[in-house]
Amino acid sequence: MKYRLLYFDDRGRGEPIRLLFHMSGETFEDVRIAHEDWPEFRSKTPLGQLPVLECDGKQLIQTKAICRYLAKSFRLAGRNMADAAACDVVVDIVLDLYDQCEHVIMTESDQRKKNEHWREVYAACGKETLGRLDAILRRGTGYFVGNDITWADIVVFALVSNIKDNFKNMLQSHQQLLTFLSRMKDNSKIKSYYESIA
Ligand SMILES: N[C@@H](CCC(=O)N[C@@H](CS)C(=O)NCC(=O)O)C(=O)O
């Protein structure tokens, strides 16, 4: 299968998909669309949005659908139906939070305004959401589902790292999550991917 990922030159919703490829070792073309080219490019996408994953030329859209499809293809979707559902739950939890932060991450450069936004999101739902993720990790396997890495770990790592880097020191009360992020960052495949684009 020939894969082409179309996304902006940002981490955003493209990063979990990139990481799934790097974790699996499957090759793909990482096409990064410049924001100034987007107005012209937009009409070439099914919903006027990115990411789009082309699989042998066939376009697949929606971050979650793309990630789930790749996770199934790369055997990163858990061992059984119950694991698969647990992965979906974790991904839905983190995407709900990311949805609240995305606009600010993508467009705001003033750190003070970013922090103000995060404080509001944290009070409204962030504290609860991150607390829920912390609680799942407290089970102690080091992974969100079962005893091994799944796409849920990869999506949480990609999106929560982005939140953490944009809203400085804002995850400080979520120690389980912070430990998880730094362990994932040390994963040899993730590490070599980030070294390759540094
Ligand atoms: N539910 C969609 C949302 C996609 C989305 O909002 N993409 C943004 C970038 S993260 C986009 O394409 N924005 C450009 C635009 O809407 O013109 C998904 O998860 O893929």
The ligand as a Tripos MOL2 file, in Angstrom:
@<TRIPOS>MOLECULE
LIG
   20    19     1     0     0
SMALL
NO_CHARGES

@<TRIPOS>ATOM
      1 N1        -13.0620   16.3220   12.6330 N.3       1 LIG1
      2 C1        -11.9720   16.6360   11.7240 C.3       1 LIG1
      3 C2        -11.5420   18.0730   11.9560 C.3       1 LIG1
      4 C3        -10.4920   18.4810   10.9430 C.3       1 LIG1
      5 C4        -10.0710   19.9120   11.1160 C.2       1 LIG1
      6 O1        -10.7390   20.7230   11.7890 O.2       1 LIG1
      7 N2         -8.9470   20.2390   10.4930 N.am      1 LIG1
      8 C5         -8.4250   21.5670   10.5540 C.3       1 LIG1
      9 C6         -6.9210   21.5270   10.9040 C.3       1 LIG1
     10 S1         -6.6040   20.7160   12.4120 S.3       1 LIG1
     11 C7         -8.5500   22.1940    9.1950 C.2       1 LIG1
     12 O2         -8.4720   21.5380    8.1790 O.2       1 LIG1
     13 N3         -8.6970   23.5280    9.1580 N.am      1 LIG1
     14 C8         -8.6870   24.2980    7.9510 C.3       1 LIG1
     15 C9        -10.0470   24.7720    7.5190 C.2       1 LIG1
     16 O3        -11.0640   24.3570    8.1360 O.co2     1 LIG1
     17 O4        -10.1030   25.5510    6.5560 O.co2     1 LIG1
     18 C10       -10.8060   15.6640   11.9560 C.2       1 LIG1
     19 O5        -10.6100   15.2510   13.1070 O.co2     1 LIG1
     20 O6        -10.0860   15.3200   11.0160 O.co2     1 LIG1
@<TRIPOS>BOND
     1     1     2 1
     2     2     3 1
     3     2    18 1
     4     3     4 1
     5     4     5 1
     6     5     6 2
     7     5     7 1
     8     7     8 1
     9     8     9 1
    10     8    11 1
    11     9    10 1
    12    11    12 2
    13    11    13 1
    14    13    14 1
    15    14    15 1
    16    15    16 2
    17    15    17 1
    18    18    19 2
    19    18    20 1
@<TRIPOS>SUBSTRUCTURE
     1 LIG1         1 GROUP 0 **** ****
